[in-house]
Amino acid sequence: MTYEYDARDEKCPLPLVKMRLLLKKMQRHDTCLMIIADQGSKTDIPKYLINKGYQFTQQNISSVLVEIRITNR
């Protein structure tokens, strides 16, 4: 299953909190696709994912927006 979360209009820490809730729902081989714009979230979310051992990719989709694709371990 793929979870999609558009957080482009949300400010830190809301995207991090909502992402953590989505990660709890995810089953093995599920994917979470996030779009974020908040500068704090752009640094905090990858740090959290690395710390917890999640596999993810990060791609700039514009000068402001970042797409993060997380796969469940």
C-alpha positions in Angstrom: 0.0 0.0 0.0 1.1 3.5 -0.7 0.3 6.3 1.8 0.4 9.8 0.4 0.8 12.9 2.6 0.9 16.4 1.2 2.4 18.6 3.9 3.3 21.6 1.7 1.1 24.0 3.7 2.0 22.7 7.2 4.7 23.9 9.5 7.1 22.0 11.7 6.5 19.9 13.8 3.2 18.9 12.3 4.7 17.0 9.3 7.0 15.1 11.5 4.2 14.1 13.9 1.8 13.0 11.2 4.6 11.1 9.4 5.3 9.2 12.6 1.6 8.2 12.8 1.7 7.0 9.2 4.9 5.0 9.8 3.1 3.2 12.6 0.3 2.1 10.2 2.7 0.9 7.5 3.1 -2.8 7.0 6.1 -4.5 5.4 6.8 -3.3 1.9 4.4 -0.3 2.2 5.5 3.1 0.9 4.9 6.6 2.2 5.2 9.5 -0.2 5.4 12.9 1.4 5.7 16.4 0.0 7.0 19.1 2.3 7.9 22.7 2.0 8.8 23.8 5.6 12.5 24.3 6.1 12.5 22.8 9.5 10.8 19.6 8.3 13.2 19.3 5.4 16.0 18.8 8.0 14.1 17.1 10.8 12.4 14.4 8.8 15.5 13.0 7.1 17.3 13.0 10.5 14.5 11.1 12.1 14.3 8.5 9.3 18.1 8.0 9.4 18.1 7.6 13.2 15.2 5.0 13.1 16.8 3.1 10.2 14.2 3.7 7.5 15.1 3.6 3.8 14.1 6.7 1.9 14.8 8.8 -1.0 14.6 12.6 -1.2 14.1 14.6 -4.3 13.6 18.4 -4.9 10.5 18.8 -7.1 10.8 22.6 -7.1 12.8 25.3 -5.5 10.6 25.0 -2.4 9.1 21.5 -2.4 10.8 18.2 -1.5 9.4 14.8 -2.1 10.4 12.1 0.4 9.6 8.4 -0.4 9.9 6.1 2.6 9.8 2.3 2.3 9.1 0.2 5.4 11.9 -2.0 6.5 
